[in-house]
Amino acid sequence: MCMGFGCNAAGVVGCRIIDSPRERLLGILTNSLVPCNGRFPTLIALISMFFVAGAGLAASFWSALMLTGLILLGILATFAATRLLSATVLRGVPSAFTLELPPYRRPQLGRVIVRSVLDRTLFVLGRAAAVAAPAGLVIWLMANISVADAPLLTHAAALLDPLGRLIGLDGVILVAFILGFPANEIVLPIALMAYTAGGSLAELGELSALRPLLVAHGWDAGTALCFMLFSLFHWPCSTTLWTVRKETGSWKWTALAAALPTAIGAAVCAVVNWVM
């Protein structure tokens, strides 16, 4: 779980050290319920724009408090999902725990660095690049190819708009999450690109200028809250799912790793939208 706060894909790879197949699967399937560093910028930006106004010590305190609340929510969801999986799809699967202390040796700094780079950094970056390149092409084509005087991106957003409204979002936001499959960092820029009818990803820029743009397209505090909750709970990025497939060797567990957080996110957002 702790490694997942940096990168969910690295967290999945880190589950290799768990000897019990059951506990390893639980760790892999629930790892994406905690926010990775690709989701933190979006969460912080939306908190600053819609929930904490101004600057100074008080604003920083409330921003940190709200962000901490979202992190704790992800941790609680991880525990709840683990309990659910243990009682359902992984019920009856044998579990084992062995704690063996290895012989103590002097650390070999060079070997640690080399193995960390090869087994973690390059391993994850290679998988990310393999998916990001074709996904980037799809995003560009949808933003620049027009049908009936409107980009494909606009048509897709209109098609998904009724579903988005049910969970407190809109069609543009759902399309942004779908096209943001390669990386969580680009979800909000894709939404801005669709709102402004631009042909390339938009930069976040100044938050004070970004908020009026979002408000003009129907955003309010409820929309921002549902966006943050769905960002916290939705399908993992492409690199994470590819890593789940490689680590488990099963499309079934890969599909469950995508469906579980998505179902949680949709249910939570639907409840929040109904209450608000």
N, C-alpha and C positions, 0 to 999 in steps of 0.2 A: 504494500500500500504506500509506504513512504517513498519508494522509488517512482511510483506513479505520479506523485506531485511534480516530478521533473519531466517525465515522459512516460506515458502509459505503455508504450512499446517496450521501453527499457524495463518497466515494472514486470511486464509479462515474461521477458527473458530472465529476469531475476528470480522467477518462480522455479527455475531449474534446480535450485538448491534444496527444494522441499522434496524429501524422500517419498512421502505418502502420495500416491496418485490422486487420491480424493482431495486432499488439502491443496495439492498443486492445481487441480482443476478449479477449486473454489477461488484460489488466489488469482488465476488467470481470468475467470469469468467476471469477477467483481472489481478488477483493477481499475477499469475506466470510470467507476463511479466517483472517484476523487478527481478534482480538476488538475489537469496538467498545465505546464507553463504556457501552452498555446491558448488556454482559455482565460488565464488571469488578466491579460490586458483588456479583453472585452468586458469582463466582470467589473474591473476597476473603472473603466471608462463610463459604463452605464450607471454605476453607483454615483460617480461624480456628477454626471449630467442630470439625473432624475431624482436622486434621493439625498444628496448632501450638497448644499449650495455654499458658495464662497470658498475662502481659503483660511488657513490658520490652524492652530492646534486643535480647536474643537472640531473643525471639519475633518481633519486627519483622523481624529479619534473615532468619530462616527463612521467614517469610511472603513477604517480598519476593523471596527466592531461588526459592521455588516458583512464584510468579506469573510471575517472569521466565522460568522454564523453560517454562511454558505458552505465553507469548508467543513464545519461540523455536521451540517446537513448531509454532505457527501459521505462523511465517515459513518454516520448513523445509517444511511442507506446501504453502505457496504456491509455493515453488520446484519441488517435486516435481510438483505438479499442472500447473504451467506446462510442465514438461518432458513430461509425459504428453500434454497437449493438443497440444503442438507435434508430437508423434510420431504422433498419431491423427487426431482430427477436424479439426485445422488443418494437417495435413501437406500440403505442396505449395502452400499459400496464399502468394502473393508477399508479401515483407516489404521494407520500405524504412525508412531512417533518414536524416533530414535535420536538420542543426543549423544554423539560421540565426539570427544575432545581430541583433535588432531595433535600430533607432536609439535611442540613449539620450536620454530626456527627463526633465524634472523631474516627480516623482510628483505626481499630483493627488489629494490625500487625500480630498476630498469625493466625487469620482467613484469612487474605489476602495471607499469605504464603502458608497455607494449601490448599486453593481453587486454587491458581495459580499452585501448584504442581499437584493437582488432575485433574484440568480441562484443563491444558495446557501441562505440561511436560509429565506426565505418559500417558495421552490420546494420544498424538502424538507418543511417543516412542513405545507404545503398538501396534499401527497400523503399524509403521515402521518395527518392529520385525516380525510381522505376514507375511509380504511380503518379507522381506530381506532373511529369511531363505530358502524358496524354490527357490528364484531367485539366491542365492549363489550356490545352488546345480546345477542349470541349467548352470551357468557360468563354474563351475568346469567340468561338463560332456562335454560341448562343447569344452573345452580346452584339455581334456584328452582322449576323444574317437576319434579314427582315422578311416577314411574310405578312401580306395585307397591311403594309405600311407600319409594321410594329416588329421589334426584335423578337426572336424566339424566346428570349428571357421573359419578356412581357406576357406572351401567350402562356408560358408555363406557370407564371405567377398567378394569372387569372384563373387557370384551371385548379390550382391548389388553394385558392383564396377561401372557399367555404370550409375546407378542412382546417386551415390556419385559424380562422375565426373561432372555431370550436375550442381551441386551446389557448386563446388569448393572443394569437399572433396574426399574421396575414400571409397571403400567398408569396409575397416577395421574400419574407423571412424564411419560409419553408424552402423555397428554391435556393436561398443563400446557404442554408444548412446542408442541402443535398449537394450543391456544387462545391461546398467547403469540405467535402469528404476527404480530400488529400491532406488538409491541414486546418485545424480549428482557428488559426490566426486570421484566415481570409474570409470568415463568414460575414462579419460586419462590413468589410470593404465591398464584398459582392452585393450586399443589400444596398449600400450607398450607390454602387454602380447602376443597379436596377432603378432606384428612385430617381437618379439624375439622368437616366438614359445615356450614360456614358459608354464608350466602347472599350474601356480598360478599367482595371481595379482602381478604386478611389482610395486616397490616403485619408486617414482619420483627421489629421490637421488639428486645429484648435477645437476643444470640446464646446466652447461657448458658441462657435459658429455651427457646430454639428447638431446641437440640440434643436434649434429652430427648424432645421431641415427635416429631422425625424418627426417633430410635432406637426409640421405641415402635411405629413403623410399619415397622420392618424395616430401617432404614438402618444401614449401617456404613461403614467407611473405603472399602471397595470401591464401594459405592453412590455415595458422595460423589465419588470419583474419576471414575467413569463419568459422573455427572451433569456434572462440570466438563468432561470431554472432549467429551461430546455438546453441551454449551453452546458449546464452542469450535468444534466441527465439526457444524453442522446447517444446515438450510435458512435462507437469509437472511430478515430480517423483511419484512413486506409492503411497506414503503416502498422498501426496496432492490430487491426484485423488480419493483415497478412502475417504478422508475427504470431497471432493466436493460431492461425492455420498451420504454420510451420511447427509450432511448439506442441500442438495437440495432434496434428496429423488427421484432423477430422473437420469436415465442413459442417457437421452437426453442431459441434461445440463453437465453431466460428459464428454460425448463425445465431446461436443462443447468446453469445457474447455481444452481438449487435442488437438483438431483440430485447434483452433484459433491460438495459438502461433506457432504451427508446420507450418501452412500455411504461417504465417508471416516470420518465419525463413527461410523456403525453398525459398520464393520469394526474400527476401533480399540477401541471399547467391547466388542465381542464377544471380541476377543483378550484384553483386560484381564480381562474376566469369567472367561474360560476359565483364565487363568493364576492368578487369585486364588481 
